[in-house]
Structure formats: structure tokens, C-alpha cells
Amino acid sequence: MAALTQARIEEAAAKARTKTEVIREYLEYIYRVRPGETGVLTCNEGETTQEVRRNLTLAAAVAGEAIDISLRRSPRAVCFSLRKRRRGRPRKAG
């Protein structure tokens, strides 16, 4: 039983490491694009646009950036752009 639990822990740790690496890769893509520019990501073999959008959204949340995501006419490409930040004091939450 302990060996099975240890195997599951190691598997979860490996998945977390790979997810962290993926997020770092998407963070690099986000940091390359300046506000007002549009970035285009094409899906790799075995990757879906839904997965690319999810990873891109997660990386933007980690970076604290607001992004707009749209699908191109091509079913294998995802376009994204950084939202321009508003000047001044942020709006009230309520």
C-alpha cells in the first residue's frame, strides 16, 4: 500500500514539474508581446487550441497580465494580445 501511495505522489510531482515548465514557456511568449501587438501561437502535434488557450490564460494570471484571446481562421492557431492598462486609480469592486 505504501509503495502505491509513493508511486502516486511521484507521478503527481512529475506532472506538476511538467506543468511548471509549460507555464514558463507561455510566460516567455507573453513577455515578448508588447501592449497593442498581437501574438500568434500555433498548436504543436497532439496539442489542441483549447489546451493552448488554457495554458495561455493560466500563464497570464501568473504574470498578472490581462489578455484577449481569439481564434484565427486557421483551426491550429491562437491569437492573443495584451489589454492596455487604464491609467489612474482602479475602479471599485462593488
GIQUIDA-V424681 format. One record per backbone hydrogen bond with DSSP energy under -0.5 kcal/mol. NH is the residue of the N-H (numbers start at 0). CO is the residue of the C=O. Records with the same first field share a line. If there is no record, write none. Layout:
NH: CO  CO
//
This chain:
4: 0
5: 1
6: 2
7: 3
8: 4
9: 5
10: 6
11: 7
12: 8
13: 9
14: 10
15: 11
16: 12
17: 13
18: 14
19: 15
20: 16
21: 17
22: 18
23: 19
24: 20
25: 21
26: 22
27: 23
28: 24
29: 25
30: 26
31: 27
32: 28  29
35: 81
36: 33
38: 79
40: 77
42: 75
46: 43
51: 47
52: 48
53: 49
54: 50
55: 51
56: 52
57: 53
58: 54
59: 55
60: 56
61: 57
62: 58
63: 59
64: 59
66: 64
67: 80
69: 78
71: 76
76: 73
77: 40
78: 69
79: 38
80: 67
81: 36
82: 65
//
